[in-house]
Amino acid sequence: MVEFSPDVAARLYASAEPATRPADVAPDGSQGGAFADMAGDFMRALTQAEQTVTAGLTGGADPQAVVEALAATEIAVQAAVTVRDRVVEAYQEILRMPV
């Protein structure tokens, strides 16, 4: 079992934070750009983790960095799944509305 020190946990949270932070709302109330930014942050987190894992497999990164990258990826994926579930739930609520 891997134990994380508070420093490692703080770094994991900081690396996953861009994918989980609340989206900014534009002054006109639109959020289209915020969702695009969130998707970009998610893809950057996945790309960075993939590069770290690849470096770890070739001996270019230490095992702790690989574990941190995988944990950050897990947090980012969980956040993306939560957002997806909420969007589907909202869509289903709209479909149930009487016309």
C-alpha positions in Angstrom: 0.0 0.0 0.0 1.3 3.4 -0.9 1.2 6.1 1.7 1.1 9.8 0.7 2.7 12.6 2.7 0.8 15.8 3.0 3.2 17.4 0.5 2.5 14.8 -2.1 -1.2 15.1 -1.6 -1.0 18.9 -2.0 1.0 18.5 -5.2 -1.5 15.9 -6.6 -4.4 18.3 -5.8 -2.6 21.2 -7.4 -1.9 19.3 -10.6 -5.6 18.1 -10.8 -7.0 21.5 -9.8 -7.3 22.9 -13.4 -9.6 20.1 -14.4 -11.8 20.4 -11.3 -12.0 24.2 -10.6 -15.3 25.9 -11.2 -15.7 27.4 -14.6 -15.8 31.2 -15.0 -19.0 32.7 -16.3 -18.8 35.4 -19.0 -20.4 38.7 -18.2 -23.3 37.9 -20.6 -24.0 34.7 -18.7 -22.8 32.3 -21.3 -20.6 29.4 -20.3 -19.6 27.9 -23.7 -16.0 29.1 -23.4 -15.8 27.8 -19.8 -16.7 24.2 -21.0 -14.1 24.4 -23.8 -11.5 25.6 -21.3 -12.4 22.7 -18.9 -12.1 20.2 -21.7 -8.7 21.6 -22.7 -7.5 21.4 -19.1 -8.7 17.8 -19.0 -6.8 16.9 -22.1 -3.6 18.7 -20.9 -3.8 16.7 -17.6 -4.2 13.4 -19.5 -1.4 14.3 -21.9 1.0 15.3 -19.1 0.2 12.1 -17.2 0.7 10.0 -20.3 4.1 11.6 -20.9 5.1 11.0 -17.3 4.1 7.3 -17.4 5.9 6.8 -20.7 9.0 8.4 -19.1 8.6 6.1 -16.1 8.4 3.0 -18.3 11.6 4.0 -20.1 13.4 4.8 -16.9 13.3 8.6 -17.3 11.0 9.3 -14.3 11.0 7.9 -10.8 8.1 5.6 -9.7 6.7 8.2 -7.3 6.2 10.7 -10.2 4.4 7.9 -12.1 2.1 7.2 -9.1 1.4 11.0 -8.7 0.6 11.3 -12.5 -1.8 8.3 -12.3 -3.5 9.7 -9.2 -3.9 13.1 -10.9 -5.4 11.4 -13.9 -7.8 9.5 -11.8 -9.0 12.7 -10.2 -9.4 14.4 -13.6 -11.4 11.5 -15.0 -13.6 11.4 -11.9 -14.3 15.1 -12.3 -15.1 14.6 -16.0 -17.4 11.7 -15.3 -19.2 13.8 -12.7 -19.7 16.7 -15.1 -21.0 14.2 -17.7 -23.4 12.7 -15.3 -24.8 16.1 -14.3 -25.3 17.1 -17.9 -27.1 13.9 -18.7 -29.2 14.3 -15.6 -30.1 17.9 -16.6 -31.0 16.7 -20.1 -33.3 14.0 -18.7 -35.0 16.6 -16.5 -35.6 18.8 -19.5 -37.1 15.8 -21.4 -39.5 15.1 -18.5 -40.9 18.7 -18.5 -44.5 18.9 -19.6 -45.0 20.9 -22.8 
